[in-house]
């Protein structure tokens, strides 16, 4: 007997709810903002827009399907299964947040604001009726987006849709030995290393690449290639700046051997979910064995 699909709705706690959590009630939050010369109207409108999108997308779930819901802050504790259809309601960043926890499940990105634009959240809530039917019938068009993976020499792994950052969590000086796929190696002191995908080319890596003379072209989202950048490397009697950017094709990896305390690796800006790297530990970063299956 075939497993019944489960629609899992992923959303983010609204700024209005953050305000309520901080001040106890909506009215107390309004009073606080008013004393600052601000209004809560935009926060309330934003919360209403997301709730409306969640309600309309939720009403599209076929009657025989199962359903679930998870807030962004609980993603690392939520158990996805292979029969899930993941519906992300919000902004593009939320798709990146959930991607690392998936393994081939189709993802439908729904923009909360009907008038907004998104590269990953490109669908309207009302499109879900058609998209659910296409996914169940095996007719959905999907884009397989490349992801990056960091792997330590003791077997721990971390994946990311946009980029992996390796360095100090406060972005102070990180010391390590970097080794490129062609065997070149040097000791460096820098503000950290970014290894990004084509999906992440519009974000952090794109910002670095635009300001870096001679930097390589960034990959496309489905291309099996990554781009890497060393941030603010500086020379000293023991460190060099000859290896500051490049690309990783196919199964090639960039290796860092840690030579200072307190370094970490995290993906897509989620610093709380990270690998802590010890002195002498090696971490290799390359394309992940899994990809994001984005319904387009």
Phi, psi and omega in degrees: 000129182292142178290141178282130179298156175236124174275119180250117182266123180252129181217172181242142177301132185287158176298330177295317179294324175300318179297317180295318180299326182283323188247355174099313181220165177298316183297320177295323176295317177299317181297318179300312181294322180299321178293342177265004183077022182243168180234149178269001187300319181292325178293318180293320178296318179298319178295320179295321181297316180294316180297323178294317179296319178297320181293316181291320177293321179295326179290346181273351183293127178305145187300330184271356179280156167274168178213156178209172182210143179213137178270152186309318183293346181253007185301321183289352179247001183266138182260105174278149174237170190292344182261009181284147166244113190267123181248110181263119182249111181153223182257170183305322183301333180289329175295316177298322181298322184271338187303321185294342182264001185253164178213071176095355178293140178293140182241126176252117179266119182248124178285131180291320180268115182303333180267359183279171178236142178212145176275330179253324175261081189254354185259154170276155181301323182289345177290345187296331177303310179291317185293321177299317180295320180291320178296314182295325181274001179073022183253358185291136174277127183234147176251124182267104186267132181294142176238158177258151179223134172255133181228125178275164182287355173258011171097358178284145182227158177210132180244158181209148178273325182263299181198156171254134174251134175235126181163201179275138182299337177263007178065021172278186189300128174248135179241135186193169170252126181257139179228125182272167182299334180272009173093357177288146186210147174200156173278141182224156167232124186205181175271009177122173183236135175250135172233113190238160179261177174295327177297323180278003184291343178269000183246234188301311181295323178298322179295317179292317184297322181294335182258006186250106177302133178078008181292150181288157173295144181279148182288166173277162184301327182263356181287137180277067181209148176236157173242142180233148183219135170267130183268122170052052176285145177223149183274150176206178178302339183241357181230155184231175183225030183277342183239091186239352175196161180173188179234159177235116182257140176058238183267007181295148180229153171259131184247138173234130173253121189289133178228029173205164183275154168079017179278154181221166169231130175218162184239144173056032175077004180271087186290335182290332180256095190216165172260128175270126186253129183264159178305130179087350181283144177252139176232131179252135180238131179201192178289143181282155177288343178247161180230159175279128179263091186266122178285122183246000000 
